[in-house]
Amino acid sequence: MSAESGEPRARVIEAIKTPLGLLALVILAIEAVLAMLATKAEGHDLTILLVGLIGTMVLVVVGIYLVAWKRPDLLSGGAQPVPNAALTPVSIKYDASISAPMASFHRDPKSYQRSRNDIRKLVKGLEDGLPRRKAFDAGEQLPSIKAFEAADLSLDTDIAALRESRCCILIYPQEIATSALVEVGVAIGLKKPVVIHVLDGVSLPFLLQHEQGASETHGAIHIYKYANFNDILQVYRANPDLLERLAAPTH
């Protein structure tokens, strides 16, 4: 067999990517054989072949209809893609989701308590005078490190809150391994604006060291250095509409 004659066959085989494609090819092959025989048949034999041709065409239509009804995935070459929950539109419940070290202070209850109190001050500062504004704080119901360790916290809860927030606020008081950085990564993946408050002199992870404008792959990243927690509160006092401006769509 020459290379020229083999190439069309290879293309046909390559085009068969689904069970439905194979079924269609088999039926068309049968129809082609019947059509060829019909050119040589006469009388009663010709009638039988013509009926066979019409019947084959009807079978093709009925078969495709049944497949489309029972197994629509076969028409597209496989199972229907599972919707990505992270990309499914959701209603916005929070103006901001606040991420800060929590479990990282498991050996230092006083630091945990101090951090939690600071976050509660920030939430109060964000919501005061703005009844429609609401911020999410995972530590709101966890007054102590013991309560945190006993809580049934999950990544699903944090991701759900991030998806339902207009932006993410990270408090980064020291170079520390914290799941708050994971939450920021999720926010970036969701194209949410991220506001980072980093203690002066503390180095952020490399990819978060510089402010960046929004792009097709992530939301805007804004960085504010602070010397004490009051500096963080002052940012929002001086810019009461900051969260709204950050979350406003850009063109």
C-alpha positions as CSV (number, residue, x, y, z in Angstrom):
1,M,0.0,0.0,0.0
2,S,1.4,3.4,-1.0
3,A,1.9,6.3,1.4
4,E,-0.6,8.3,-0.6
5,S,-3.4,5.8,-0.1
6,G,-2.5,5.2,3.6
7,E,-2.7,8.9,4.4
8,P,-6.5,9.3,3.9
9,R,-7.2,6.2,6.0
10,A,-5.0,7.5,8.7
11,R,-6.9,10.7,8.7
12,V,-10.2,8.8,9.0
13,I,-9.0,6.8,11.9
14,E,-7.6,9.9,13.6
15,A,-11.0,11.6,13.2
16,I,-12.7,8.8,15.2
17,K,-12.5,10.1,18.7
18,T,-15.8,9.0,20.2
19,P,-18.0,5.9,20.3
20,L,-20.6,7.8,18.3
21,G,-18.0,8.5,15.6
22,L,-17.2,4.8,15.4
23,L,-20.9,4.0,15.1
24,A,-21.4,6.5,12.4
25,L,-18.5,5.2,10.5
26,V,-19.8,1.6,10.6
27,I,-23.3,2.7,9.5
28,L,-21.9,4.7,6.7
29,A,-19.7,1.8,5.5
30,I,-22.8,-0.5,5.5
31,E,-24.7,2.2,3.5
32,A,-21.9,2.5,1.0
33,V,-21.8,-1.2,0.4
34,L,-25.6,-1.3,0.0
35,A,-25.4,1.6,-2.5
36,M,-22.7,-0.1,-4.5
37,L,-24.8,-3.3,-4.7
38,A,-27.9,-1.3,-5.7
39,T,-26.2,-0.2,-8.9
40,K,-25.9,-3.9,-10.0
41,A,-29.2,-5.2,-8.6
42,E,-32.5,-5.4,-10.5
43,G,-36.2,-6.0,-9.8
44,H,-37.0,-7.5,-6.4
45,D,-33.3,-7.3,-5.2
46,L,-33.1,-3.6,-6.0
47,T,-36.3,-2.9,-4.0
48,I,-34.8,-4.8,-1.0
49,L,-31.5,-2.8,-1.3
50,L,-33.4,0.6,-1.5
51,V,-35.4,-0.3,1.5
52,G,-32.2,-1.2,3.3
53,L,-30.6,2.1,2.4
54,I,-33.6,4.1,3.7
55,G,-33.8,1.9,6.8
56,T,-30.1,2.5,7.5
57,M,-30.6,6.2,7.2
58,V,-33.5,6.0,9.7
59,L,-31.4,3.9,12.1
60,V,-28.7,6.6,12.0
61,V,-31.1,9.4,12.8
62,V,-32.8,7.4,15.6
63,G,-29.5,6.2,17.0
64,I,-28.1,9.7,17.2
65,Y,-31.3,10.9,18.8
66,L,-31.2,8.2,21.5
67,V,-27.5,8.8,22.2
68,A,-28.1,12.6,22.5
69,W,-31.0,11.9,24.9
70,K,-29.4,9.2,27.0
71,R,-25.7,9.9,26.8
72,P,-25.0,13.5,25.5
73,D,-21.4,13.2,26.7
74,L,-20.7,10.8,23.8
75,L,-21.4,13.6,21.4
76,S,-18.6,15.6,22.8
77,G,-16.0,12.9,23.1
78,G,-16.3,12.1,26.9
79,A,-17.9,13.1,30.1
80,Q,-19.2,16.6,30.5
81,P,-16.7,18.8,32.3
82,V,-17.4,19.3,36.0
83,P,-18.0,23.0,36.7
84,N,-15.1,24.6,38.5
85,A,-16.7,25.7,41.8
86,A,-13.9,28.3,42.3
87,L,-15.0,30.0,39.1
88,T,-18.8,29.7,39.5
89,P,-20.3,33.2,40.1
90,V,-21.5,33.7,43.7
91,S,-23.3,36.5,45.6
92,I,-21.1,38.8,47.5
93,K,-21.6,38.7,51.3
94,Y,-18.5,40.5,52.6
95,D,-16.6,43.6,51.6
96,A,-13.4,42.0,52.8
97,S,-12.1,38.7,54.0
98,I,-9.3,39.2,56.6
99,S,-6.4,36.8,56.7
100,A,-3.9,36.8,59.5
101,P,-1.7,34.3,61.4
102,M,-3.7,32.2,63.9
103,A,-2.6,28.6,64.2
104,S,1.0,29.8,63.9
105,F,0.7,31.1,67.4
106,H,-0.2,27.7,68.9
107,R,2.8,27.9,71.2
108,D,2.2,31.5,72.2
109,P,-1.3,32.0,73.5
110,K,-0.6,35.7,74.3
111,S,0.4,36.5,70.8
112,Y,-2.7,34.7,69.5
113,Q,-4.9,36.8,71.8
114,R,-3.1,40.0,70.9
115,S,-3.5,39.2,67.1
116,R,-7.1,38.3,67.5
117,N,-7.9,41.5,69.4
118,D,-6.2,43.6,66.7
119,I,-8.2,41.9,64.0
120,R,-11.4,42.5,65.9
121,K,-10.4,46.2,66.1
122,L,-9.9,46.2,62.3
123,V,-13.3,44.6,61.7
124,K,-14.9,47.1,63.9
125,G,-13.1,50.0,62.2
126,L,-14.1,48.7,58.8
127,E,-17.8,48.3,59.8
128,D,-18.3,51.3,62.0
129,G,-20.5,54.0,60.5
130,L,-21.1,51.8,57.4
131,P,-24.0,49.4,58.3
132,R,-23.9,47.8,54.9
133,R,-20.2,46.9,55.1
134,K,-19.3,43.5,56.5
135,A,-15.9,41.9,56.9
136,F,-15.2,38.2,57.4
137,D,-12.9,37.1,60.3
138,A,-12.4,33.4,60.8
139,G,-11.2,34.1,64.4
140,E,-14.4,35.9,65.4
141,Q,-15.8,33.0,67.4
142,L,-12.4,31.8,68.6
143,P,-11.5,33.8,71.7
144,S,-8.4,31.6,72.6
145,I,-5.9,29.3,71.0
146,K,-7.6,26.4,72.8
147,A,-10.9,27.3,71.1
148,F,-9.0,27.5,67.8
149,E,-7.5,24.1,68.1
150,A,-10.9,22.6,69.0
151,A,-12.7,24.3,66.1
152,D,-13.7,22.4,63.0
153,L,-12.1,24.8,60.6
154,S,-11.6,23.8,56.9
155,L,-10.1,25.1,53.8
156,D,-13.6,24.9,52.2
157,T,-14.9,27.5,54.8
158,D,-12.0,29.9,54.0
159,I,-12.4,29.5,50.3
160,A,-16.1,30.0,50.5
161,A,-15.6,33.2,52.4
162,L,-13.0,34.5,49.9
163,R,-15.3,33.8,47.0
164,E,-18.1,35.7,48.7
165,S,-15.8,38.7,49.5
166,R,-14.9,41.7,47.3
167,C,-11.3,41.6,48.4
168,C,-8.8,40.0,50.7
169,I,-6.9,41.8,53.5
170,L,-3.7,40.2,54.8
171,I,-2.0,41.1,58.0
172,Y,1.6,39.9,58.0
173,P,3.3,40.8,61.3
174,Q,6.4,38.6,60.9
175,E,8.0,36.1,58.6
176,I,6.0,33.1,59.5
177,A,4.6,30.0,58.0
178,T,0.9,30.7,58.0
179,S,-2.1,29.5,56.2
180,A,-3.0,33.1,55.7
181,L,-0.6,33.1,52.8
182,V,-2.5,30.2,51.3
183,E,-5.7,32.2,51.5
184,V,-4.0,35.1,49.7
185,G,-3.0,32.7,47.0
186,V,-6.6,31.6,46.6
187,A,-7.7,35.2,46.5
188,I,-5.2,35.9,43.7
189,G,-6.5,32.9,41.8
190,L,-10.0,34.2,42.2
191,K,-8.8,37.5,40.8
192,K,-9.8,39.3,44.0
193,P,-7.9,42.5,44.9
194,V,-5.5,41.9,47.8
195,V,-4.4,44.5,50.4
196,I,-1.3,43.5,52.3
197,H,-0.3,45.1,55.6
198,V,3.2,44.1,56.4
199,L,5.2,45.1,59.5
200,D,8.0,47.4,58.6
201,G,11.3,45.4,58.2
202,V,9.5,42.1,57.5
203,S,10.0,40.5,54.1
204,L,7.1,39.2,52.2
205,P,7.3,36.0,50.0
206,F,8.9,36.9,46.7
207,L,5.8,37.0,44.6
208,L,4.1,39.4,47.0
209,Q,7.0,41.8,47.5
210,H,5.7,44.4,44.9
211,E,2.4,46.1,44.2
212,Q,0.8,45.0,41.0
213,G,-2.1,46.2,39.0
214,A,-5.0,43.9,38.0
215,S,-4.4,41.6,35.0
216,E,-6.1,38.8,33.2
217,T,-4.7,36.3,35.7
218,H,-5.0,38.1,39.1
219,G,-6.5,41.1,40.9
220,A,-4.6,44.1,42.0
221,I,-2.1,43.8,44.9
222,H,-1.6,46.7,47.2
223,I,1.0,46.8,50.0
224,Y,1.1,49.0,53.1
225,K,3.9,48.9,55.6
226,Y,3.1,49.6,59.3
227,A,5.0,50.2,62.5
228,N,2.1,49.4,64.8
229,F,-1.5,48.2,64.4
230,N,-2.8,51.8,64.6
231,D,-1.1,52.5,61.3
232,I,-3.3,49.9,59.7
233,L,-6.5,51.4,61.2
234,Q,-5.4,54.8,60.0
235,V,-5.3,53.6,56.4
236,Y,-9.0,52.9,56.5
237,R,-9.8,55.9,58.5
238,A,-8.1,58.2,56.0
239,N,-9.6,56.3,53.1
240,P,-13.1,55.2,54.2
241,D,-14.0,54.2,50.6
242,L,-10.8,52.2,50.0
243,L,-12.4,48.8,49.8
244,E,-15.0,50.0,47.4
245,R,-12.4,51.6,45.1
246,L,-10.3,48.5,45.1
247,A,-13.2,46.2,44.3
248,A,-14.5,48.5,41.5
249,P,-14.2,46.9,38.1
250,T,-11.3,48.3,35.9
251,H,-11.5,48.8,32.2
